[in-house]
Amino acid sequence: MRRPTLVYGLLPLLVLALAGLVPSTAAQEEDKTESRMQAVLRVKGTYLPEGGFSVSKVTPDGPGARLHRPGGSGRSTLKPGDVITAIEGRTFNGRREFRDLLNQALRASARIRISVKDATSDETVVWAVTPDVVSVAIPSREAKDDKRRLPALVPLGDLPPKLTLPPDLVKKQPAGK
């Protein structure tokens, strides 16, 4: 006697469902990335909650070690404790804005202006720097748009609530129909 294979194929899912778990196919998908060219200063540090980037380490031969006075003489290097507060006069909050501003400024000019609050004098000074450009992997647009990714096994009680349209997008029926 031949047994239906459909029942045996669903048996593992039934066991998981009875255990209160459901498998997620999203976790099994491969993370998709794309590469883009990114302007970098070759410095390490932390992004400050109030905005800016606090430098903790500078690569000796990197752009952060080759600062120039815009339109004048004078050279310097970023030092641990310095805070980059703006790029081309525009402030930023977080890594994404910092990187985007560097790229935008580099498209406009090979040498960009950064505002730096000096760690020793507490003065803000504007410096010119020519960033390096490297290829970096970033999440693809598909991966960024998928905000409902679930882990491999999700307890049934923790599933996201049913999605509804915002009231302003719902088409209202005329009265009397």
LINKA-V838950 format. One record per run of one state. SS is the DSSP state (~ for helix, > for strand, _ for the rest). FROM is the first residue (numbers start at 1). TO is the last residue. Records with the same first field share a line. If there is no record, write none. Layout:
# LINKA-V838950
SS->FROM-TO + FROM-TO
This chain:
# LINKA-V838950
_->1-4 + 19-20 + 24-25 + 29-32 + 41-42 + 48-52 + 59-62 + 66-66 + 69-74 + 77-82 + 88-89 + 91-94 + 109-111 + 118-123 + 130-131 + 140-140 + 146-152 + 159-166 + 170-177
~->5-18 + 26-28 + 63-65 + 95-108 + 141-145 + 156-158 + 167-169
>->21-23 + 33-40 + 43-47 + 53-58 + 67-68 + 75-76 + 83-87 + 90-90 + 112-117 + 124-129 + 132-139 + 153-155
